[in-house]
């Protein structure tokens, strides 16, 4: 008699929520996203709402499209180099001009200075 392999069932719901948040931030409806990745709106809703496991290809398409860091979901106990938020900010910064980046740098400097004065 074969012994049953001990497997871990991955809970996809947190990643589904991250996909939904990124989709909404991008201003896409589920139908719009479904058209981009060639899946139906209902399938996208199941991934986002109930954590349905997508195919590997669809998973890859979604996380790369929205710059989602899967490490924070696969290895939650590890110190992740770049979170999803940091990846998305990096991607947005690439779209700005040098003058616009100076405004962002001024904001960052102000936040850091404020944190120093709180100490």
Secondary structure, DSSP 8 states (H G I E B T S, - for coil): ------------HHHHHHHHHHHHHTT--HHHHHHHHT--HHHHHHHHHH-----HHHHHHHHHHTT--SHHHH-TTS--SS-HHHHHHHHHHTTS-HHHHHHHHHHHHHHHHHHHHH-
